[in-house]
Every structure is written in C-alpha cells, then in structure tokens.
Amino acid sequence: MPEYPTGIPIELEPLVTRVLAPNPSPYTGSGTQTHIVGQRDVAIIDPGPDDPAHVAALLASVRNRPVRAIVITHHHRDHSPASRPLAAATGAPIVGAAPVHKASDSPRLDAAFDADYAPDRILGEGDRVSGDGWTLEAIATPGHTSHHLAFALPESDALFSGDHVMGWATSVISPPDGDMGAYMASLDKLLARNDRIYYPGHGEAVSAPQRLVRGMLGHRKQREGQILRLLREAPRGLSTMTERMYVGLDPRLIPAAERSVLAHLYDLRGRGLVDEEGEAWRIAA
C-alpha cells in the first residue's frame, strides 16, 4: 500500500479531502481515513480514534468552516471515538449508524466496539445530511457490523464505503454482530449501483468499484467452497479449518480469520448445508 503522511489534508476531488489517522496496524492498514466533505461548510465522515493530534489535525483541516454533521459509518473504536471531542469543539451533531447493544451473555469481540458511541441522530436507508453544494445519502450495508452504513455523494457519484469495502484488504466479519449472509447481500446491493469511485475507511480510493465488488463476492464464494470441501472430507473444528484455509497468514491475523470462517459456517448452517457436532462442524445430513 502506498504510504502517505498522517494529519495532512489531501484533496481527492473538490468536495472530498482525506486526513489519515495515526493508527496503523495489521487490522487498519496505514490507518483510519477520515473524509471531510464540502467546501463552504462540511461534514466529517468517520473521525477515527480519540487521538488528540488527529482531532487537532481535523479541526485545522476544517479551517473554521461550519461543520454540519459528524457522520459515522459504524461503531468500531478506530472510526467513531473522535466524534465526541469534535462535537464538543464544533457543536456539530453526531449522526449515522446505530450503536450496538451488547448482550452480556453473547460472545463477541467487545474490544472492537466503541462502547461510548451515542449518536444524536440514527440514520437509515435513504436518510440524508446536506450542506452547501453537497449531500450524503445513507446506504444500509450491514455485514461487517449489524448497523454499518455507506454514504453516497450524488454530486460527484462517489461512495464512502466505510469498512464494508476497503481499498487494502477484505473486511472482517465477526459474529454475532457481523453477519456473512448480510455482508454478501450488501455487496450485491452495491454491485447494482453505478458509483464512480469508492472512498473507503482504509486503503486507497477504489477507481473501479464494481470490478472490486465482483472480486470480493467471488473471494467469499471461494472461501465458502473451501469450507464445504474440507467438511466433505471429515468433520473439523474451527481452528483446524482456519489453518488449512489461511496457510502463511500473519499470526496476528489468525483470530480475525477464525471469526470470518465462523461467519461463513453460521451462514452455511442457516442455509441447511452444515451443522455442528460437538466442537466440530460437518456437512448436514
């Protein structure tokens, strides 16, 4: 992935400026990309982690222009926490994805979620936020999280795809909040659109989005096929399947890979193709 500096506003097109947060990792690539939309007044999409230097960089990039909204695609800690200091500094409302309500008896990767995320306004399919010369329209894209939203910018045929479609890696689908069936359906939904370009939460802008989305659908179907072939050989546990499917993967990413394999298994079980046998999975009888 090309390197570019953190904290520096980079104009991608007249209505879109990108500021990279200083939070690189195996899960975020170069870091979270915050997008500032508008010229005379602005929206800030996915402000990122609550890092004082990043918040200061965003405020400097806004250049005292009115902030109409702080817009959140989903409630992960690398995307939404900076919304709170930004709202305090600008008076702008926090709008976008609904928060997740974690059940105490439900296993999930709690560390990924921003437990303090509390939007002033929850947006759903077709809801809009607008300013001088720009409009952001919410597109429901559940899968990576249950309430994930993408945002279309019709004035330039662009789409802010959050973590649903990224420019550097495939999205992690972690049950129970992540849902593989919903993720695939959301990819199909995006494939039916005609957006010119995607600006993702991580990675470079996607200049051929439909080609990438088709590839992502094919990749997930390939993983599904791997699972079914392995289970036709013999019942297997989750860790065994993951080791066979992700040979040579960075060990730091194995837990995320296991979550995505589990998401596939849950989806296949829901379609009656596999079931559980103790701690193992097998082809459904």
ZIDA-V901581 format. One record per pair of residues at least 6 apart in sequence whose C-alpha atoms are under 7 Angstrom apart, sorted by the first residue. I is the first residue (numbers start at 0). GAP is how many residues later the second one is. D is the distance in Angstrom with one decimal. If there is no record, write none. Layout:
{{I;GAP;D} {I;GAP;D}}
//
This chain:
{{0;167;7.0} {5;13;6.7} {5;14;4.7} {5;15;5.6} {5;16;5.7} {6;12;5.6} {6;13;5.7} {6;14;6.3} {6;47;6.0} {6;50;5.2} {7;11;5.7} {8;8;6.1} {8;9;5.6} {8;10;4.9} {8;52;6.1} {9;7;5.4} {9;8;5.2} {9;9;6.5} {10;6;4.3} {10;7;6.3} {11;6;6.9} {14;22;5.4} {14;23;4.8} {14;24;6.3} {15;19;6.5} {15;20;5.8} {15;21;4.8} {15;22;6.6} {16;18;5.6} {16;19;5.1} {16;20;6.6} {17;15;6.4} {17;16;5.7} {17;17;4.6} {17;18;6.3} {18;14;5.9} {18;15;5.2} {18;16;6.4} {19;11;6.4} {19;12;6.0} {19;13;4.6} {19;14;6.2} {20;10;5.6} {20;11;5.3} {20;12;6.2} {20;27;6.7} {20;33;5.8} {21;9;6.1} {22;8;4.7} {22;9;6.7} {23;6;4.6} {23;7;4.2} {24;6;6.9} {27;174;6.3} {28;173;6.5} {28;174;6.9} {30;171;6.4} {31;16;6.0} {31;46;6.5} {31;47;6.9} {31;169;5.7} {31;170;5.5} {32;168;5.1} {32;169;5.8} {33;11;5.8} {33;12;5.3} {33;13;5.2} {33;14;6.5} {34;9;5.9} {34;10;5.1} {35;6;6.4} {35;7;5.8} {35;8;4.6} {35;9;6.3} {36;6;5.2} {36;7;6.4} {37;96;6.1} {39;25;6.4} {39;92;6.5} {40;24;5.4} {40;25;4.9} {40;26;6.0} {40;27;6.8} {40;90;6.3} {40;91;6.2} {41;23;7.0} {41;24;6.4} {41;25;4.9} {41;26;5.9} {41;89;6.8} {42;24;5.7} {42;25;5.6} {42;26;4.9} {42;27;5.8} {42;28;6.8} {43;25;6.5} {43;26;4.8} {43;27;5.9} {44;25;6.0} {44;26;4.6} {44;27;5.9} {45;25;6.1} {45;26;5.0} {45;27;6.5} {45;33;5.0} {45;34;5.9} {46;32;6.0} {46;33;6.1} {46;35;5.4} {46;36;5.9} {47;30;5.0} {47;31;3.9} {47;32;5.4} {47;33;6.3} {47;34;5.5} {48;28;6.2} {48;29;4.9} {48;30;6.0} {48;31;6.5} {48;32;5.1} {48;33;5.2} {49;31;5.1} {49;32;4.1} {54;27;6.6} {54;31;6.8} {66;23;6.6} {66;25;5.8} {67;24;5.7} {67;63;6.8} {68;23;5.2} {68;24;5.2} {68;25;6.1} {68;26;6.6} {69;13;6.4} {69;22;6.4} {69;23;6.1} {69;24;4.8} {69;25;6.1} {70;23;6.1} {70;24;5.1} {70;25;5.4} {71;8;6.3} {71;23;6.3} {71;24;4.8} {71;25;5.9} {72;23;6.2} {72;24;5.6} {72;75;5.6} {72;76;4.8} {72;77;6.1} {72;89;5.7} {73;23;5.3} {73;71;7.0} {73;73;6.6} {73;74;4.9} {73;75;6.6} {74;24;6.2} {74;38;5.9} {74;39;5.7} {74;42;6.6} {75;36;5.5} {75;37;4.5} {75;38;5.3} {76;35;5.8} {76;36;5.5} {76;37;4.7} {79;34;6.9} {79;37;6.8} {80;33;6.6} {80;36;6.8} {82;11;6.6} {86;6;6.4} {86;7;6.9} {92;27;5.9} {93;25;4.9} {93;26;5.2} {93;27;6.7} {94;24;5.3} {94;25;5.8} {94;26;4.8} {94;27;5.7} {94;28;6.6} {95;23;6.9} {95;25;6.7} {95;26;5.1} {95;27;4.8} {96;25;5.8} {96;26;6.1} {96;50;5.6} {96;51;6.0} {96;52;6.1} {97;24;5.4} {97;49;5.8} {98;18;6.3} {98;19;6.5} {107;67;6.7} {107;68;6.4} {122;15;6.8} {123;14;6.2} {123;16;6.5} {124;13;5.4} {124;14;5.1} {124;15;5.2} {125;11;5.7} {125;12;5.2} {125;13;6.3} {126;10;5.7} {126;11;5.4} {127;7;6.7} {127;8;5.5} {127;9;4.5} {127;10;6.3} {128;6;5.9} {128;7;5.2} {128;8;6.7} {129;6;6.1} {133;21;6.3} {134;18;5.8} {134;19;6.7} {135;15;5.7} {135;16;5.5} {135;17;5.1} {136;14;5.3} {136;15;5.1} {136;16;6.7} {137;11;6.2} {137;12;5.9} {137;13;4.7} {137;14;6.6} {138;10;5.5} {138;11;5.0} {138;12;5.7} {139;8;6.5} {139;9;4.7} {139;10;6.4} {140;7;5.4} {140;8;5.2} {140;9;6.3} {140;45;5.0} {141;6;4.9} {141;7;7.0} {141;40;5.7} {141;41;5.9} {141;44;6.4} {142;30;6.7} {142;35;5.2} {142;36;4.7} {142;37;5.9} {142;39;4.8} {142;40;3.7} {143;19;7.0} {143;20;6.0} {143;27;6.6} {143;28;6.4} {143;29;5.0} {143;34;5.0} {143;35;6.8} {143;39;6.5} {144;32;5.5} {144;33;4.7} {145;31;5.4} {145;32;6.0} {149;9;6.9} {149;10;5.6} {149;11;4.7} {149;12;6.1} {150;8;5.6} {150;9;5.0} {150;10;6.7} {151;6;5.9} {151;7;4.4} {151;8;6.3} {152;6;5.9} {156;38;5.2} {156;39;5.3} {157;37;5.6} {157;38;5.6} {157;39;5.0} {157;40;5.8} {158;36;6.4} {158;38;6.3} {158;39;4.8} {158;40;6.1} {159;38;5.7} {159;39;4.7} {159;40;5.7} {160;37;6.2} {160;38;6.1} {160;39;4.8} {160;40;6.8} {161;38;5.0} {161;39;4.5} {162;8;6.3} {162;37;6.6} {162;38;5.6} {163;7;6.2} {164;6;6.8} {164;35;6.4} {165;34;5.1} {165;35;6.5} {165;36;5.6} {165;37;6.1} {166;33;6.2} {166;35;6.1} {166;36;4.1} {166;37;5.0} {166;38;6.2} {166;39;6.1} {167;34;6.7} {167;35;4.7} {167;36;6.9} {171;84;6.3} {171;88;6.0} {172;6;6.3} {172;7;6.4} {172;86;6.4} {172;87;5.0} {172;90;6.3} {173;85;4.8} {173;86;5.9} {173;89;6.4} {174;84;6.7} {174;88;5.8} {178;84;6.2} {179;83;5.4} {179;84;5.9} {179;87;6.1} {180;86;5.8} {183;33;6.8} {186;26;6.4} {190;19;5.7} {190;22;6.4} {195;11;6.9} {196;8;7.0} {196;9;5.6} {196;10;4.9} {196;11;6.6} {196;12;6.1} {197;7;5.7} {197;8;4.9} {197;9;6.7} {197;11;6.3} {198;6;4.8} {198;7;6.5} {223;40;6.5} {230;51;5.4} {230;52;5.8} {231;51;6.3} {233;48;7.0} {234;45;5.9} {234;46;5.3} {234;47;4.5} {235;44;5.0} {235;45;5.4} {235;46;6.8} {236;42;6.1} {236;43;4.3} {236;44;6.0} {237;20;6.8} {238;19;6.7} {241;15;6.8} {241;16;5.8} {241;19;6.8} {267;6;5.8} {268;6;5.5} {271;12;6.6} {272;10;6.2} {272;11;5.3} {273;7;6.9} {273;8;5.6} {273;9;4.4} {273;10;4.3} {274;6;5.8} {274;7;5.7} {274;8;6.4} {274;9;5.4} {275;6;6.2}}
//
